[in-house]
Amino acid sequence: MTLDQVAKKKVLRDITYGLYAVTASHEDERGVFTANWLSQASFEPPLVMLSVENDSSTLPLIRASGRFAVCPLAAGQKELAGALGRPKARAGDKFVTLELAVVDTTSGVPALAESLGYLICAVRSETPAGDSVVFIAEVEEARSFSDSPPLEMRQAGFRHAG
């Protein structure tokens, strides 16, 4: 059986995605990127799944620290989502260049103050997934900053090739 490439692309694009800033730090280094392949995986314990590209500069920080923060972006933060999506090799330290305000978390992982809130997640497992790696992580800390609607990929005009 041959995979219908047109149907595959259309249906994959019909899956809804939010846009999130994901941060991590280890020793004196910190990283941040835009993620959209994220989902809750379990109620008890509270688990999330996060896909991170293998060439992400933040991936080694997640692996070294065993933690990351998920910061849902608000509906009006399309430009921020785009800026956070640029590779560190071109954008430099995005915390500095974008003047990102952070809040202190119990675990020390930086969380974006200009987001809807944050989840601090501790990695429980890692699985290779093509050009990415999928983490299963347990939510250890949560804080809400706003009840505003979240930014969705389709609303932002972003999309995957499928």
Buried (B, 14 or more C-beta within 10 A) or exposed (E): EEEEEEEEBEEEBEEEBBBBBBBBBBEEBBBBBBBBBBEEBEEEEBBBBBBBBEEBBBBEBBBEBBBBBBBBBBBEBBEBBBBBBBEBEEBEEBBEEBEBEBBEBEBEBBBBEBBBBBBBBBBEEBEEBEEBBBBBBBBBBEBEBEEBEBBBBEBBEBEEEB
